[in-house]
Amino acid sequence: MHTLPDLPQPIYKVAIAHKSLEPPWDPEYGDTERLATIGRMILPAVIAEILAMKRPLLENETLKDEIAKRLDTDTLAEWCTQCDLRVHVQCVPSERQKLNDPHESCDIIYTFIGAVHTAYGIDGVRAWLGKLIDPTYDENDEGVLKRARLEPATNGHAASQPPQPAYQPPPPPNAPPPIPSGPAAGAAALPHLNQTVAQRKIPIDWRMTSSGPSHNPQWTAECILNGIVKGSGIAQSKQAAKEQAARLTIQMMNY
């Protein structure tokens, strides 16, 4: 059983309130539909990341097919059952049986994915659903990869390199500009992301949605690279939401 992680009570109360109860809009976390919107953005990115880590590497078409299989309605309904999510949902009695409908089940699991992401970020979603996405998934393998990116080499070829001179000659006139390795601390992530994808010739697209009252909307931004959502952000303004999504994308793609 892939048990739902413990959630902070305020988030859990929003997540379990079925729309049939017509729950009031929570000023901090919205409602189940908003959480489901977040879940729909996050799950494809988590699935893509976990499957991209498989070794040997999946070929492009195989990778696309495997992602699509895991986003299929019947698969998500089965995950809803395996995670025993329906028991958490509070609804009017006449709606209880409808929770078994596959499309309703998709709404439920997306809602709880959004809730877990709100509480614990994308790492929490990955830890919860990793084994459902890929039974061979091992969080320890991912931890090794992350540490390898962050820690300096202490042996082997990289460590044996002589120290770089303080002065670096300028590149040849026709050389392409170097690809940046990440935004400086406190720097805006969006310009860095745009520059990086432009240099790598990666198609980028944005999807913007708003929710909540018209006088105080919450904006959700999705950053889409090569047709796959790689990062998302939620804020009071479009620009701030895009900035959050850009920063998450940079972290996920190790730009």
N, C-alpha and C positions, 0 to 999 in steps of 0.2 A: 504494500500500500504506500503510495507516494503522498504522505499526509501533508495537508496544507500547513505551511509554517505559521507559527504564532504571530499574530498581527497586533499592532497597537490597537487598543480598544476603539479609539475614534475612527480609525480606518476600517476596522472590522465591522463596526455598526453601519457604515455607509455601504460596504460591500455586500452585506447579507440582506439589505432591504430591497426586495423585489419591486419592480416598477408598478406592480398591481397595488401596492400599498400607497402609491403616490407620496413617497417620502419627500420631506422638504429638502431644498437645496442646501447642502452643507457648505458654508463659506470657505472652509479650508480644503475639503476633498471632493466637493461636488456631489455626484450621485453615481448609481451603478452604471448608467450609460456613459458617463465620463470616464469611469475606471475601465469600462470595456473598450472605449476608444483608445486609451493608453495601451491596453493589452493587445489590441489588434496591431498596433505599431511595433510593440516590443517583441512579440513572439517570432515573427519572421526573421528579425535580426538575430535573436538567440539561436534559432534553428540553423540559420546560415552559418553562424560562427562555430557552433559545435560540429556541424558536418564538415566544415572547411578544415577542422583540426584532424579529421580522420586520416590515418595512414594505412595503406598507401592512399595518395590523393584520389579523390573522386574526379572523374572527367567532367567537363562543363555540363554536358547534357544530363549526365547521371546526377550531378549535384542539383540541378534544377528540378529533376523529377523527384528526387528524394525530399527536397524542401516542399514541393507541391503535395506529396503524399501526406506529409505531417500536418499540413494546413487543411487537409480534406475534412469536410464536415463530420463524416463518420469516425475519423481518427480522433478528432477533438472531443466528440461525444463519448468515445471510449475512454479517453483520458479523464474526462469529467467523472466517469464512473470509477476509474481506478484511483482517483484522488478523493473519492467520496465527497464531492463538493455539494451535491444537492441537499445533503442533510443540514448544511449551514444556512440555506436560503430561507428567509422568512417571506411568506406571501399569503394572499387570501386563500382560504381553503379550496375554492373552485379552481385555482391555478396550479395546485400542487401536482396533479397528474401531468399537466402540460410541461413540467420541468424535465420530463423524460424525452420530450421531442428533441431530435438531433440539433435543430437550429437554436432552440432554447438552451440546450446544453452548451453550445458554442458560446452563447452570450454569457453563460455562467462562468465558464473557464476563462474567457477573456476578462471578465470582471475581476476575478481573483488574481489573474496575472497582473492586471493593472494595480490591484491593491498591494501585491507583493513588491512590485516595482516601486510604488509610491513609498513603501516602508523601507525597502532594502536595496533598491536600485537594480540594475540589470544583473549584477552578480547574484542577488537573491533569487531571481527568476531562473537563472542558469543552474544554481545549486538545487533548486526544487525540481525542475523538469528535465535536467540533463540526462538522467537515466531513461526517461520516457522517450526523449528525442533519439538517443543512441544508447542502447544497453551497454556498450563498451566504453561509454564516456567515463573519464576519471578526472575529477577535479584536481588531483595531484599533478597530472600531466600538464594541465593548464597553468598551475602554479609555477611549475618549472619553467614554462615558456615565459611567463611574466617576469620571473626573477632573472631569466637570461637577458631580457630586454633592459632591465633596470640596473643590474649589478655589473660592475666592471669586470673584465676578464682577469683571472688570477693565475692562469697557466696556459700552456699551449701557444699557438702561433701568435694570437693577438697580444699576449703578454710579452712576447719576445721582441716586439717591434721597438725600435729605438725611439726615444722621445722626439716629438716634432719640434722643429726650430721655432723660436719665438716669431720669426718673420716668415710669412707665407707669400711666395710670389704670386702675382695676379694671374688668373687663368688666361689662356690664349684668347685673342679677340673673338674667335668664332666659336668658342666653347659655350655650351648651353649653361644657363645659370644653375647653381647647385639647388637640389631639392631640399627645402628646409626640414629640420628634424623635429620640429614641434614649436608651438608658440612659447615665448618667454613667459615666466610667471607673471600673472596679472595682465598679460596682453590679450587683445581680442582674438578669439578663436576663429571667427568667421572669415576674416581676410586671409589668415594662414591656410584655412581649409581650401578656400577658393584658389589661392595661388598653387597649392600642392596638387589639386586635381587637374588644374589647367596644365601644369608641367607634365603630369603623368597621362594627360589626355584621357581622363576618366569622366564619363558623362555624369553630371550632377543635376538633380531636380529637387524642388521643394514642394511639399504639400502643407498648406496652412488651413486649420479649422479653428473655429471659435465656439465656446460654450458658455453657459451662464447668462445672467441678465445683460441686456443690451447696453446698459449704462456702466457695467463693470465686467466686461467679458474676460474669460481666460483663453489665451491663445495657445494652440498646440502646433508645433512645427515638426515635420518629418524630413530628415535629410535622406535622399535616395541616390545611391551610387549604383550605376549599372542596373537600374531597375529594382534594387533591393534596399529596403529601409535599413540604414546603418546607425541612425541616432535620432533621438526625439527630445524635445524640450517643451516645457509648459511654463508660461509666464503671463504677466498682465499686459505685455506688449508684444507685437509681432517680432520686433528686433531682438528683444531679450529671449524670446522662445527660440528663434533661429540661432542665437549665440549659444544657448544651452545645447541645442541639437548638434551644432558644429563641434563643440567641445567633446561631447560624447562620441561623435563620429571619429574625431582625431584619436581618442583613447582606444576605441575599438579597432581602428585600422592601423594603429601604431604609427601615425604620421608625425 
